[in-house]
Amino acid sequence: MLEMKHIKVNYGNFVALDMGCDITILEHDIVGIIGSNGAGKSTLIKALTNQVAYSGEINKPNHIAVHLQENNYPTTVNCRTILEGLLQTSYRKNQRLIELVKFFDFEKNLNQKFSQLSGGQKQRLTIIMVLYQDAPLTCFDELSTGLDFETRCNLMNKIKSWYANKPAMILLITHYFDEIEKLANKLLIIDHGRVIDYGRITTLFEKYIGYSAIIVDCPEGVTVLNDYQIVRGEQGQTVIACKNKSHQQQIVNHLNQQGYLCSVTQNSINLIYLNALSGITKERSGQ
Ligand SMILES: Nc1ncnc2c1ncn2[C@@H]1O[C@H](COP(=O)(O)OP(=O)(O)OP(=O)(O)O)[C@@H](O)[C@H]1O
């Protein structure tokens, strides 16, 4: 279990993180951490790993594995030597490491130098070292930044199957919400250093949207029936909140009859985020 109680981090006079609540993370939890640039996400990981001073209380496992935003390795030696040096092992004799290298299709890269690897291959090398530690808590900070869509999906699928049925806790900082939809069961939303909300994705979706949301790509807005509620969506979209399955079906039928194309979601992180933040934005502007 990981418990964070009212964590606060200052850089000089600047308050980078002031969570304002307690957060408990349990075994098997994969928590997506989201928030705009500078919200305090990486600072939270730094507090967890004692890279910055903090006030408040953290009860954490003895071992935390961290994947940082940027990783630099020696440039003159090959990847096998990097792995062996940093993990203090012999590749040939280490079955677990051989398995991981195989799992991430990295065998053919072992003799290459780090500088010769593509972005996706560089990430794989780091991930192999992070997963090798089999830590009870693993933090990924923008694991897939700079990777193309296919490489990202591939990596996410690999990570998902690696962790399936493992009791590990994972914190996943990312700006790619589809990664959270694919991997996480919980969501932590941070804004200006404050926790906006934390909980199961299903619970948060229910709280901010409802049973489901119908997304219509229509900038003018659509007229549906009397009984519906519009929630916040991306520009150019009308998003209709549904109370239950039959309500959803009724609205979809109505939209189809009018010739609108629409999609239905029950776990959109983007919609949770936009609607969780819209309350805060209103509060700030005094509306
Ligand atoms: N060493 C530092 N000294 C002073 N300010 C810092 C330091 N590190 C971070 N900050 C500031 O603290 C705030 C939170 O930074 P942090 O890196 O945690 O944000 P983030 O949510 O991870 O952002 P991003 O999505 O851009 O990576 C930012 O305003 C940042 O400028």
The ligand as a Gaussian input file, in Angstrom:
#p B3LYP/6-31G(d) Opt

LIG

0 1
 N       13.889000      22.547000      -9.310000
 C       12.887000      23.408000      -9.447000
 N       12.990000      24.682000      -9.018000
 C       11.979000      25.568000      -9.119000
 N       10.777000      25.271000      -9.662000
 C       10.604000      24.019000     -10.104000
 C       11.637000      23.024000     -10.028000
 N       11.160000      21.868000     -10.560000
 C        9.895000      22.130000     -10.952000
 N        9.567000      23.404000     -10.672000
 C        8.268000      24.047000     -10.933000
 O        7.277000      23.316000     -10.218000
 C        6.072000      23.217000     -10.958000
 C        5.684000      21.757000     -11.109000
 O        6.653000      21.114000     -11.932000
 P        6.507000      19.591000     -12.347000
 O        7.748000      19.220000     -13.081000
 O        6.144000      18.799000     -11.164000
 O        5.259000      19.667000     -13.345000
 P        4.604000      18.526000     -14.227000
 O        3.167000      18.466000     -13.842000
 O        5.380000      17.272000     -14.114000
 O        4.742000      19.174000     -15.683000
 P        4.995000      18.537000     -17.148000
 O        3.695000      17.941000     -17.586000
 O        5.337000      19.757000     -17.941000
 O        6.122000      17.555000     -17.060000
 C        6.342000      23.922000     -12.289000
 O        5.820000      25.234000     -12.205000
 C        7.855000      23.952000     -12.390000
 O        8.304000      25.086000     -13.114000

